[in-house]
């Protein structure tokens, strides 16, 4: 089968690799334009582009899909299927209608739950015990197309969104290949999504980072692990901003919200419900990321300190 692949970040790379190593032909890759990154704002290609160039696959990076140029190009490419994985743009109906088998999307949630840009992070932030990967037949809406195949996985109690991301991108490639195989055999049974059960996973930014210690410990724990590795949870200790990279549930303690109740080899902080979280990794501004024990050796935090 001739396939056009549309994707941008690391999450999509495993799917592209799986297609390249199959008996299908990836005739072209569409990805977002290169973007400046880091303090020096160096123009950096997206991970999918890097992968495609490794296999000498033509890469196209249109700023928009709505001016007709991409539509004409895709007609000329004459692919039988378009695969879309975290591309970052809605696909116009005129493009969806081009390939014989339409457009298949790989999404990192159990649709219709967590439609949108950041389903993996919000699954952790929301404290879900289970998530997975869904393939769907794309339509012009935001993750509203018919469900094709689903694979579920348990979310571990202390698993960060970064760790879950790494598992789901592998699972996504498996589901994609099973979906294409079933499609060619005529075995797929598309299922309409129940819009009444849909939830939305909005894009994250650094405004989400500050921890609200007045919330229950479980919510704080989910917040910290859900924002790792980006945008990363933050707090203020003795007037200085600190990033929090991991946590686990602690104990019950009759303290104030944000109060440091233990500073002996670990940083344990009381939350609004009287339970604590134990911070496992921290990073002071301009410093390296450290374990809680190493951080406390170089950053004085007295018991009774209130984190902001």
Helices and strands as residue ranges (DSSP letters): E 2-7, G 10-12, H 13-20, E 25-30, E 35-37, E 42-44, H 47-54, E 59-60, H 69-77, E 81-85, H 93-96, E 103-107, E 115-116, H 119-125, E 130-137, E 146-154, H 161-185, G 195-197, E 200-201, G 206-208, H 217-226, E 233-237, E 240-252, E 260-262, E 267-270, E 275-284, E 290-291, H 292-298
